[in-house]
Amino acid sequence: MADNQTKYDFNPDVRPVANVVEEVPISETSPLSTPLAPSDNWQRKSGQAGSLFESFYHAFNGLALGFRQQRNLRIHTFLGVCVFALAFYLKVEPWQYIALSLAIGFVFFAEFVNTAIEHMVDIQANYRYHLSARYAKDTAAAAVLWAAMTAVVVGAIVFLPRLYDLVRTGIL
């Protein structure tokens, strides 16, 4: 292989992924060997969800994993609760609640996508350092930063005029 073909190849064996996959044996007792696998195998398989219940299970499992593993997600949650408490205290308009909700949702969305990208990059890089893996992770983290900065701007637009009025009237 030429150097430019392997520059972004995360496979340490420098073999095409198709060749690596073909070498993985599937035993006769493997849940992948039969379409009628036991009912609990959906918790360990990959691919499309077989039922609506399974889809929700995986979605809620992803939420739980995010909150357990990602400190920043817990920080965003705490800040989101503080934002809604301040919005309630300042009696913001309904459209402002919508703007705050969308901004906070945007941050959560970016955080979950960032987490998914980090996991996929780690798998692809075999948990080793690779410059392209770093760039992918840094770029995904930049998306979260951008979402958070956007949320701060939305919060400033909603809260600063009300806080200014409270300071000007001497209440705060």
Long-range contacts (C-beta under 8 A, 24 or more apart in sequence): 7-132, 8-132, 10-124, 10-125, 10-126, 10-130, 10-132, 10-133, 12-126, 12-128, 62-112, 65-115, 66-111, 66-112, 66-115, 69-115, 70-111, 70-115, 72-111, 72-144, 73-108, 73-111, 73-112, 73-115, 76-104, 76-107, 76-108, 76-111, 76-148, 80-104, 80-107, 80-108, 83-155, 86-159, 87-158, 87-159, 90-159, 90-162, 90-163, 90-166, 92-158, 92-159, 92-162, 96-158, 99-154, 99-157, 99-158, 100-154, 100-155, 100-158, 102-154, 103-150, 103-151, 103-154, 103-155, 104-151, 106-147, 106-150, 106-151, 107-144, 107-147, 107-148, 107-151, 109-147, 110-143, 110-144, 110-146, 110-147, 110-148, 111-144, 111-147, 113-140, 113-143, 114-140, 114-141, 114-143, 114-144
